[in-house]
Amino acid sequence: MKEKNQKTKKKPSKAKKIFLSILAFLFIVLFTAAFLFFQHVTEGLPTFEQLENPKQRLASKVYSADGVEIGSFFRQARVETSIDSIPKHFINALIATEDRKFYDHWGVDLERFFKAMVKNVFMFKREGASTLTQQLAKNIYALKTPDENIYDTIVRKLREWITAVQLEKSYTKNEILEMYLNESYFGKGAYGIASAADVYFDKRVQDLTIPEASLFVALLKSSVWYDPVKRYNNAIQRRNIVMYNMTQTGHLSGEEYQQLKEEPIKLSLDRIKARFKSSLAPHFVEHIRQEMEELSDQYNFDIYEDGLSIYTSLDTRMQRIANESVKTHLDEFQTIFDKRWNWNKNRELLNDHIDVAIRRREEYKQAETAEEKKAIYERLKKNVAFVDSVQQIAQTIEVGFVALDNTNGQIKAMVGGRDLEFAYGLNHATQITRQPGSSFKPIVYIVALDNGLYPAYPVLNQPFNYEGWEPKNFTKTTSGFMTMREALRHSINLVSARLIIEGHIELWKIGRYAQKMGIKTKLDLVPSISLGTAEVSPLEITSAYATIANRGIYNEPISILRIEDKDGIVINNFFPETQEAISAETAFLITDMMQDVVNRGSGTRVRTYFNRPAAGKTGTTQAYGDAWFVGFTPQLAAGVWVGFDDRRIAFTGNYGQGSRAALPIWAMFMKGVYEEVEMPIEEFHKPQNGDIAKVNFCKDSILELGDPKIISDDCNSGTVSDYIKLQDIPSPFNARRDTSVKIFERYMAIDSTAHEAFEIVD
């Protein structure tokens, strides 16, 4: 029997073996594919640490010294707010519209999902099924990628589901709502409900009305399709649907709904336009951005995402006055220039500008063939409107203005150009270097004063030829001997130049002093530097003047005072580097000489606007290419450069002098500051150590100064009184420091009529 059973037992057929092998292989393949797919899905999930500490990308805000927000830096402009600050009606509107089972589900609403699938597949209707938690997962962990295909969408949805469940395990419902509303995008560059409330309505979140809150819920569906600026009707219809949903959940009565749905949407349109660029101080805010970029590695922060608070030195009152002063003067001055500038006489220059402008056009750059480029080139070159726009841009007068607090180097105001819609680009206060002309002369005179000369020291005002260099005075006039004080007052080039070629001062010392006083640009140390041919930036030369005003103490210009993180913890406080650059005695002497420039010399136009104690110096470069005025009061130093981006364009005639092109901006600014900011009146004071004395100089002496044998009390033509450092008084007078001292001066050669011929010029 056993043998029979063995005979009847059949072995598996060959076909069956093949079928089972294929089935096993398919099972392994499917299992492997499922495993790899699941692994692929999970690899894209956030880590446990990311779930526990989700990083939101928050805008960093920039504040002025007087507490005004003046700008922000962001990739996504976001401001955090707590759930306690969000009105209850906002939460009700959100849940009624986006996720009515929010408080009941565990991250995924399966019933809603299957209903949406039926509508999408069988009824061809688009309906979303994502819960608020899923939307948060997608937003906060960037689960959605550009150009998704069907496979990518399936993977993302699975990741959203898994992440949503994990979020529900890690956070309370209120914490999820808070993160969701701080993360969501509402359009107009506003990430987070606090930022949106500020941008659209210029309000705090807690002050939002029901219609305003409902508009934001509408924007969550699509900030483009329901944009209240561009698609007002769409926005108001969707807003009303949100409020109707609130009636369905019992959070709004029918009567209230009928009343509220009639309310128009009232936006703060100016706020929308100006929110994310500084309309008050754009060049200063860009300067801050560049400095923060440099600090980011040292302090390990991201200025675009970390929600920093950056407290700066800017005074918004002074900034407004600076903006107004620049606009008032240059609007009028531009008209004068436009009338005098003639492109027909500068045709080659115009062709250069047209050529550059055409080659920068996108249509030209994107043209595929040489023939297409040539056709575009010829068409634009003959386009009158295009050529006019090129001319207008090229002949725009530019400006660089900066004001510093003398005592601490803080930048109080900055105008880096005519364009107040500026975002990124050239800051003419900090990023250009130009020849300062005669505004550099005070540094030359400071070196002379420290080398033992003094304001009444006489220098010959006569032409010379020094190795082929033959400088001339602005007025082409000359005279005999002239004191340093008078030469600086009237900006006499020959006297400044002779201080170098006669060996009174050394070129290397000029470079050393300039650096100590705040000029960091490498200077070309040649004799012509005495006339201001070495290029500097407006900020640098203003910093040097602030050093003089601060009794010789240099403070490195500073704009950032404090940085705090998003939680208000101080990252660092910043203070200027300080050093003694020149002595208080030298600072007083040059200040006194520069007061004469303003009161009786090339800077007297200041007194048309401003009559408080002030010192300064004009500057005009060759062919009127650059115009300057830099000056200071006991509290503030300010510098103005006026010129053109293209150095080949220049003012035509005397109206391009620093005293006419730049000085009025400085004077109007100081007038406005001292009137509107109510700064106290202060005077320039002599050093308290008593090392400065006023002495009498004999006018008619032609003898050499300092030789004890020629000391005499015989001054037939009278005396000139001026200051001198006591250590510079010749030794025979050391015993008479407490009295008025007479020192002989080489002054006899001066033509008595020459001074009347001098004009107030640079």
Summary of the structure (lengths in Angstrom):
residues: 762
radius of gyration: 37.6
end to end distance: 133.5
largest distance: 161.6
contacts: 2502
relative contact order: 0.08
helix: 49%
strand: 13%
